[in-house]
């Protein structure tokens, strides 16, 4: 009897740290997202979002990280990873919406929000969980949730990926396409490493750099000024550099 109690105690002791372990659904700092917005067949723009290294801010006694848009940074809201698989967004209009729930299982229906930056409008969508599996990114297995509109059913149209966000965009978590357009996560990086980059339909990761890195282009010097003499000419003339030119 004592032996059985001792075994049960040891099993509980081993299980407790695992149950309390944090689940990092999203990075909490130094992360960037680049989302492409397609508005019809001929127009495309991008949305830059990033979390910097500033400390947490308390909203309703809960810790949030400030989210900014760029390339001219301004505050667009705050994001919260509750360390248990759920991610919430707090808008500048003091609304809180669930963005992700990594605790779901295949067959579940979960309501998530689509956030429009600078607008009090938030769409809520019932999403059907089609699949739960894992994918390797930057050498690390990440939990992946395949989702589709509950009203439409399978197959999955987009994914939520642990440590990355939604493949339709960080704040466009349903990844829904409408008549007016659609969205696609083009790039996600953290700590100077590309975690997700969609190139030619292929997901690439593990590359050094971030999603906002713009390769500098060296400006070409002005072409030298050339003088022709005599001017006018009957057909024969001499070409020389202008004074001060080499």
N, C-alpha and C positions, 0 to 999 in steps of 0.2 A: 504493500500500500504506500509506504513512504517513498519507495522507488518510483512509483507512478506519479506521485505528487511532485517529486523532484524533477522528473522529465517534463511534466506539464509546466512547471515554473520556468524551466530553462527555455522551453519553446516560446512562452509568453515574453520572456526577457529578450529573446532574439527578435521577435516579431514587432515589439514596441518601437524601436528606432526606425524600422522600415515604414511603419504606419505614419510616423511623424515626419518622415523625410519630405523635404520640399520638392515640389514639381515646378520647374521653371518653364512656364508656358511661353514666356517672352523674355528677352534680355531686359535688364533694368537700367542700362546706361550705354552710351556710346554705340547707338544702333541707328541705322538709316534704312528707309524704305523708299523705293522709286516705283510709282504706279503709273501705267499708261491708261489714259481715258480715250476711248474711241467714240466719237460722236458722228455716226454715219460712216460712209465708206471713205470720205476724203478729209476728215478733220481729226487731229489727234493732239492732245496736250498731256503734260505729265504733272504729277503731284509729288512733291518732295516732303517727306516727313522724317523727323529724327528726334531721338531722346538724347540729351547731352549728359554730362556728368554731374549736374547739379543735384543737391540732396532732395530727399522726398519732401512733398508738400502734403499737409493733412487736410483732407476734405471729409467732413462728417466723421472725424476721428479716425479715418482710415488713410494709410499712406498711399499716395499717388505719385507718379512721375510725370513731369510736364512734357507735353508733346508740342513740337514746333513744326511749321512748314517753311520751306525755303524756295529758291535760294536766298531770298531776302527774309531772314527769319522773323516770324512772329508767332505768338502763342495761340494754339488752336484748341487746347483742352488738355486733359490729363488722363493717364492710363494706369490701370492697377491690375497687377497679377497677384491673386490672393494666395499664391503658393500651393494651391490645391487643384490647379488645373483650369480655373476660370479666370477670364480677363474681362475687365469692365472699363468703359470709357465715360469720362465726365466732360460734358460739353461746356462751352463758355456761356450757355444759357441755363446752366445748373441742372441739366438732365443727366441721369445715369443710365447707361444701356449695357447689356451683356453683349460682348463681342464674340467670345469663344467659350466653349465648354469641352475640355478634353477628357471629361469623365464619362461621356456618352458611350453607348455600345451600339453595334449595328442594329438597325430597326427602330431606334429612338427617334423622336421628333423633338426638336429644340428650337425655341424662338430666339433669334438674334437680331441685332439692329444694324442698319446701314446709316452711317453718319455723313451728313453733308456739312463740310466745313463752312463756318460763317453763316449758317442757317439754323433756325430753330426746328426745322423739319427733320425728323428721324423716321425712316421706314422700318417696320418690324416684319420679319419674315419667319414662317415656320419652315425649318429645314429638316429634311429626312437624312438620317445617317445611313449611308449605303455600305460603308466599310470602315474597319479600324485595323490598321496595320502599321508598319514602320518603314522608314526610308533612310538610307545612309546619306548624310550631308556633312561635308568637312570631316569625314572619318568618324562621325558620331551617329548612332542610330537615333532617329527622331520619330515620335509618335505621329501618325498621319490619319486624319479623319476625312473620308470621302463624303461629300454632301451634295444634295440636290434640293430643289424646291419640293416641299412635301406635296404640293398640289400637282406636280409633274411626275414625281416618282423617279426611280432609277433610270439611267445610270448616273454616277456622280458627275457633276459639272465643274466642281472645284474642290480644293482640299484645304484643311487646316493643318499646318505642320508645326510641331513643337519647336520653339526657338526661332520661328520665322514669321508666323501669322498665316493669313489666308492668301491663296494663290490668286484671288481676285483683288487683293489690296489689303492693307492693314485695317482700314476702317470700312471697307466694302466686303464684309465677311461672308455675305451670301454668294458673292461672285455672280450676281444675277445679270443677265443680259436683257435689255429692253429694246423697243423699237428705236429709241433715240440714241442708243449706244451701249457700250460694255466697258469693263475694266480688266486689267491684267497686271499682276505684280511682275515687274520686270527685274527688279534687283532688291536684295536685302543683305545688309552687311552689319557686322558688329566686331568691335575690337580690331579694326583694320584687316578683317578677313571677310571675303565674300561667302555668305552662307547659302545664298540662292541667287542664281542668275539665269534667266530664261533666254537662251540664244539659239535661234533657228529651231525652236521647238525642243531643244535639249536643255535639261537642267544641269548647270555647272556649279560647282562649289569648291571651297578650299583655296581660292586664288587670293593672294595678298592684295589689299586695297579696300576701298569703300565705294558705295554706290554713287557718291557725289563727286568722286575724283574726276577732274577734267584735265586731260593732258594739255599742257601749255604748248602753244604753237608759236614758234619763233617768227617774228615779223620779218618779212623780206625787206631789205633796204630799197630805197627809191632807185630806179635805174639812172645811170649817169646821163647828164644833159649833154647832147652832142650838137655841135654847130657845123653847119655846112657853109662853105665859102668858095667862090663868090656867090652871092645870092642877090639878084637872080643869076642863073648860069645858063650858058648855051648848051650844056651837056656834060662838061667836065667840071668837077668841084672837089674840094678837099674836106674831109671829116676830121674835126678836132674836138677834144673835150672843152667844156666851158671853163672859164677861169675858176680855180678852186676845186675842180673835179680831178680825180686821179684816173 
